[in-house]
Amino acid sequence: MSLQGRLTRWNDDKGFGFIKPSLGGQEVFAHISAYKGRGRPKASAQVHYQLGMDENNRPRATRFRTLGAGASTTSAGVGLAWLMMLVVMVVLGAGWQQGRLPWMLPVAYLGMSLVTYLAYRVDKQAATSGEWRVSEGKLHLMELLCGWPGAWIAQQSLRHKTRKTSYRVVFWCVVLINIAAVSWLTLSPDAAAIRDLLGFPVMAGEAMIRWS
């Protein structure tokens, strides 16, 4: 049964708040994981919710959304993030298959994406429970070290770090820096010594230049 109320309090950093039922009665706890609307909840918003009880028999919303909000767009964002991850892995995998890239590069993207996703998850849980957070600097460093596809998936699927504009700007700058650095490392003649050090395959044209 869908009930109606008003979101009287909302802590966006920790991802929870309280709904005051329109018919009166005890306030209902609402957690971001139960939110099914677009964007993020805001204090004073009118909401539809389904009532349940927690383990201590206190009222909580099992689902809620702001009035007039349609289905969540989270799935579209998650799908786009996964598509980008797939594109990155296909490009890197094709480069390795053709002998243009070392096997360690796709492995680095895959491994660091997993590590970065888990770091986001830990930070999300810490934000909700009030525990020690993972610093933004550490998250950005992991993104820079080839973990940005996993970070993007985490942002969309966990609904974490999606509203802070300054963080989003730095994130996309990190993505561009990583792509530019990998492109330079892979293609630039000036990076030949570094490629040798990292075990990159020697291209035919590059081998002819060295032989001559």
Summary of the structure (lengths in Angstrom):
residues: 212
radius of gyration: 23.0
end to end distance: 79.0
largest distance: 85.7
contacts: 601
relative contact order: 0.10
helix: 55%
strand: 17%
